Amino acid sequence: MSFDFEKMLERKRAYRQQLADRPIGEKLRLLDALCERQRSIRSSATHSESTVVREDTDAYGPGKK
């Protein structure tokens, strides 16, 4: 799979412009949906410790390779 970063950036700019052009009411509905999704993810993460991945950060300290 190859990536054309210029094409990706242009699509990202176009999508952001589409979002900016939407009416304020629609933007607020999108924000409500995102907040609801975040609450759902947080509540499921607190109920299931298996979803948490912890990593030993000492392995990346100075002098470690």
VOFI-209229 format. One record per residue (C-alpha): residue number from 1; x, y, z; residue in three letters. Coordinates in nm, 2 decimals. Example, Ala and Ser with C-alpha at 12.3 -4.5 7.8 and 13.67 -1.06 7.14 Angstrom:
<lumkes>
+-----+--------+--------+--------+------+
| seq |   east |  north |     up | type |
+-----+--------+--------+--------+------+
|   1 |   1.23 |  -0.45 |   0.78 |  ALA |
|   2 |   1.37 |  -0.11 |   0.71 |  SER |
+-----+--------+--------+--------+------+
</lumkes>
This chain:
<lumkes>
+-----+--------+--------+--------+------+
| seq |   east |  north |     up | type |
+-----+--------+--------+--------+------+
|   1 |   0.00 |   0.00 |   0.00 |  MET |
|   2 |   0.14 |   0.34 |  -0.09 |  SER |
|   3 |   0.04 |   0.67 |   0.05 |  PHE |
|   4 |   0.02 |   1.00 |  -0.15 |  ASP |
|   5 |   0.06 |   1.25 |   0.14 |  PHE |
|   6 |  -0.02 |   1.55 |  -0.08 |  GLU |
|   7 |  -0.35 |   1.38 |  -0.18 |  LYS |
|   8 |  -0.42 |   1.29 |   0.19 |  MET |
|   9 |  -0.35 |   1.65 |   0.30 |  LEU |
|  10 |  -0.58 |   1.79 |   0.03 |  GLU |
|  11 |  -0.86 |   1.56 |   0.12 |  ARG |
|  12 |  -0.82 |   1.65 |   0.49 |  LYS |
|  13 |  -0.83 |   2.02 |   0.40 |  ARG |
|  14 |  -1.14 |   1.97 |   0.19 |  ALA |
|  15 |  -1.31 |   1.77 |   0.47 |  TYR |
|  16 |  -1.23 |   2.04 |   0.72 |  ARG |
|  17 |  -1.38 |   2.30 |   0.49 |  GLN |
|  18 |  -1.69 |   2.09 |   0.45 |  GLN |
|  19 |  -1.72 |   2.08 |   0.83 |  LEU |
|  20 |  -1.66 |   2.46 |   0.85 |  ALA |
|  21 |  -1.94 |   2.52 |   0.60 |  ASP |
|  22 |  -2.20 |   2.33 |   0.79 |  ARG |
|  23 |  -2.47 |   2.52 |   0.98 |  PRO |
|  24 |  -2.41 |   2.58 |   1.35 |  ILE |
|  25 |  -2.70 |   2.36 |   1.45 |  GLY |
|  26 |  -2.55 |   2.06 |   1.27 |  GLU |
|  27 |  -2.21 |   2.13 |   1.42 |  LYS |
|  28 |  -2.37 |   2.13 |   1.77 |  LEU |
|  29 |  -2.54 |   1.80 |   1.69 |  ARG |
|  30 |  -2.20 |   1.65 |   1.58 |  LEU |
|  31 |  -2.05 |   1.78 |   1.91 |  LEU |
|  32 |  -2.32 |   1.62 |   2.11 |  ASP |
|  33 |  -2.26 |   1.29 |   1.93 |  ALA |
|  34 |  -1.89 |   1.31 |   1.99 |  LEU |
|  35 |  -1.94 |   1.38 |   2.36 |  CYS |
|  36 |  -2.18 |   1.08 |   2.39 |  GLU |
|  37 |  -1.93 |   0.86 |   2.22 |  ARG |
|  38 |  -1.66 |   0.98 |   2.46 |  GLN |
|  39 |  -1.88 |   0.90 |   2.76 |  ARG |
|  40 |  -1.95 |   0.56 |   2.62 |  SER |
|  41 |  -1.59 |   0.48 |   2.57 |  ILE |
|  42 |  -1.49 |   0.61 |   2.92 |  ARG |
|  43 |  -1.76 |   0.41 |   3.09 |  SER |
|  44 |  -1.67 |   0.09 |   2.91 |  SER |
|  45 |  -1.30 |   0.14 |   2.98 |  ALA |
|  46 |  -1.36 |   0.18 |   3.35 |  THR |
|  47 |  -1.56 |  -0.14 |   3.36 |  HIS |
|  48 |  -1.30 |  -0.35 |   3.18 |  SER |
|  49 |  -0.94 |  -0.33 |   3.29 |  GLU |
|  50 |  -0.84 |  -0.56 |   3.00 |  SER |
|  51 |  -0.87 |  -0.27 |   2.76 |  THR |
|  52 |  -0.59 |  -0.08 |   2.94 |  VAL |
|  53 |  -0.24 |  -0.14 |   2.80 |  VAL |
|  54 |   0.05 |  -0.05 |   3.03 |  ARG |
|  55 |   0.41 |  -0.03 |   2.92 |  GLU |
|  56 |   0.73 |  -0.01 |   3.12 |  ASP |
|  57 |   0.87 |   0.33 |   3.03 |  THR |
|  58 |   1.21 |   0.26 |   3.19 |  ASP |
|  59 |   1.30 |   0.06 |   2.88 |  ALA |
|  60 |   1.31 |   0.39 |   2.68 |  TYR |
|  61 |   1.52 |   0.59 |   2.93 |  GLY |
|  62 |   1.86 |   0.75 |   2.86 |  PRO |
|  63 |   2.12 |   0.50 |   2.75 |  GLY |
|  64 |   1.88 |   0.22 |   2.68 |  LYS |
|  65 |   1.88 |   0.07 |   2.33 |  LYS |
+-----+--------+--------+--------+------+
</lumkes>
